[in-house]
Amino acid sequence: MKKTVIILLFFVFTGSFAQKIMNTATGIINFEASVPFYEEVAATNKTVSAILNLKTGQLNCVVQMKNFRFKLSLMEEHFNIKYLETDDYPQATFKGIIEGFNINIIGNSAKEFKLNGELKIHGVSKKINTIVFLKKEGKSLEIVSDFKVNTKDFNIQIPEILKMKVAETVTVKYYFLVKQ
C-alpha cells in the first residue's frame, strides 16, 4: 500500500513539475467608462496576477478589485462601494485558452491569436472572445489585449442620475509580462 501511494505521488508531482508555466503578479489592467464632455472615468490596476500554461495555452488571471486607482478618490470610493461592491465581490477572474498557442512560433514582433474564455465580475460569469497579441521580450512573454464589457451583463447598476456621465460599455485593456 505504501509503495502504491509513493508511486502515485511521484507521478502527480512529476506531472505538475513537467508543465511549464509563465506568470506575473504585476500585470496591468486599465479600464475606461468615460463619456464625452464629462469627467474621465478611468482606472488602473498594477497588481494583476496572470498564469500562462505553455503546454495548453491556458491563461488564468485574478484581479483584486480594490486595487484599481482613479484620479479622484471619490470615484474610487463609488467604484468600490456603489458599483462593484468589492467587499462582497473582491476579485474578478478570467480563465481562457489562447487558440493555436505555440511558444515556438512567437518571436520579437507581435503575433495575433484568438483568446476565448470566461470573465467573472461582480459574481457573474460571461464568455469573452477577443484577439490577443503575444511577443517575446528577452526571456519573458508580453501579452496585450483589449475587449469591451457591458455593465448590465454583470449586474453593475449605474444610478440614473449618473448614466449620462458613466458609459455602460467599458473598454478593458491589459498588459502582462509573464516570466518562468
C-alpha positions in Angstrom: 0.0 0.0 0.0 2.8 2.4 1.0 4.6 1.7 -2.3 1.4 2.4 -4.3 0.9 5.8 -2.6 4.6 6.8 -3.1 4.4 5.8 -6.8 1.2 7.7 -7.2 2.6 10.8 -5.5 5.7 10.6 -7.7 3.6 10.7 -10.9 1.4 13.5 -9.6 4.4 15.7 -8.6 6.4 14.8 -11.7 3.4 15.7 -13.9 2.9 19.0 -12.2 6.5 20.0 -12.5 6.6 19.0 -16.2 4.0 21.6 -17.0 5.8 24.8 -17.8 4.2 28.0 -16.8 4.9 31.7 -17.1 3.4 34.1 -14.6 3.3 37.6 -13.2 2.0 39.4 -10.2 2.5 42.8 -11.7 0.2 42.7 -14.7 -1.7 45.9 -15.6 -5.3 46.4 -16.4 -6.8 49.7 -17.4 -10.5 50.3 -17.9 -12.4 53.3 -19.2 -16.0 54.2 -19.0 -15.8 57.8 -19.9 -18.5 59.8 -21.8 -17.6 62.8 -23.9 -17.8 66.2 -22.3 -17.7 64.8 -18.7 -15.1 63.9 -16.2 -12.8 61.0 -17.2 -13.9 57.7 -15.7 -10.8 55.5 -15.9 -8.7 53.4 -13.5 -5.6 51.3 -13.5 -4.7 48.2 -11.5 -0.9 47.3 -11.5 -1.1 44.2 -9.3 -2.9 41.7 -11.5 -1.8 38.0 -11.3 -1.7 36.0 -14.5 -0.5 32.5 -15.3 0.1 31.1 -18.8 0.4 27.3 -19.3 2.9 26.9 -22.1 1.7 23.5 -22.9 -2.0 24.2 -23.3 -2.2 27.9 -23.9 -4.5 28.4 -20.9 -4.4 31.9 -19.4 -5.8 32.5 -15.9 -6.0 35.9 -14.3 -7.0 37.2 -10.9 -7.7 40.9 -10.2 -8.2 42.3 -6.7 -10.9 44.9 -7.4 -9.9 47.2 -4.6 -6.5 47.8 -6.3 -8.0 49.9 -9.1 -6.7 53.5 -8.8 -8.6 56.5 -10.1 -7.6 60.2 -10.5 -10.3 61.2 -8.0 -10.6 59.4 -4.7 -14.4 59.9 -4.7 -14.6 57.9 -7.9 -12.6 55.1 -6.3 -14.9 55.1 -3.3 -18.0 55.0 -5.5 -16.5 52.2 -7.6 -15.8 50.1 -4.6 -18.9 50.7 -2.6 -21.8 51.5 -5.0 -20.9 49.8 -8.3 -18.6 46.8 -7.9 -19.4 46.2 -4.2 -15.9 45.0 -3.7 -16.5 43.9 -0.1 -18.9 41.3 -1.4 -17.1 40.6 -4.7 -13.4 41.2 -4.0 -12.0 39.5 -7.1 -12.6 39.4 -10.8 -11.2 36.3 -12.7 -10.6 35.3 -16.2 -10.0 31.7 -17.4 -9.4 31.2 -21.1 -7.5 29.4 -23.9 -5.3 31.0 -26.5 -6.2 29.2 -29.7 -3.3 27.7 -31.6 -0.8 28.7 -28.9 2.7 27.5 -29.5 5.6 29.3 -27.8 8.0 28.3 -30.6 6.1 30.4 -33.2 6.2 33.6 -31.2 9.1 36.0 -31.9 10.1 39.6 -31.3 7.2 41.1 -33.2 3.6 40.8 -32.0 1.7 37.7 -33.2 -2.1 37.7 -33.2 -4.1 34.8 -31.6 -7.7 34.3 -30.6 -8.5 34.2 -26.9 -11.7 32.6 -25.7 -12.7 32.3 -22.1 -14.9 33.3 -19.2 -14.8 36.5 -17.3 -16.3 36.7 -13.8 -17.0 40.1 -12.3 -19.5 41.0 -9.6 -20.4 37.4 -9.2 -21.5 37.0 -12.8 -19.7 35.0 -15.5 -19.7 35.8 -19.2 -18.0 34.4 -22.3 -15.3 36.7 -23.7 -13.9 36.2 -27.2 -11.1 38.6 -28.3 -7.8 39.0 -30.0 -4.6 38.8 -28.0 -1.1 39.8 -29.2 1.9 37.9 -28.0 5.6 38.7 -28.4 8.9 37.7 -26.8 10.7 40.2 -24.7 14.0 38.6 -23.8 13.1 35.5 -21.7 9.7 36.9 -21.0 6.5 36.9 -23.0 4.3 40.0 -23.5 0.6 39.5 -23.6 -1.6 42.5 -24.7 -5.3 42.7 -25.5 -8.4 44.7 -25.0 -12.1 44.0 -25.0 -15.4 45.7 -24.2 -17.9 44.7 -21.5 -21.3 45.9 -20.7 -22.1 46.8 -17.1 -25.6 45.4 -17.4 -24.2 42.0 -18.3 -22.5 41.8 -14.9 -25.4 43.3 -12.9 -23.5 46.5 -12.2 -26.0 49.2 -11.6 -25.3 52.8 -12.6 -27.6 55.2 -10.8 -30.0 57.1 -13.1 -28.5 60.4 -12.2 -25.0 59.3 -13.4 -26.0 57.4 -16.6 -25.1 60.4 -18.7 -21.6 60.6 -17.1 -20.6 56.9 -17.0 -20.6 54.7 -20.1 -22.4 51.4 -19.9 -19.9 49.9 -22.3 -16.5 49.7 -20.6 -13.2 49.3 -22.5 -10.8 47.0 -20.7 -7.1 46.8 -21.7 -4.4 44.6 -20.2 -0.7 44.1 -20.4 1.1 41.2 -18.8 4.8 40.4 -19.0 5.0 36.8 -17.9 8.2 35.0 -16.9 9.1 31.5 -16.0 
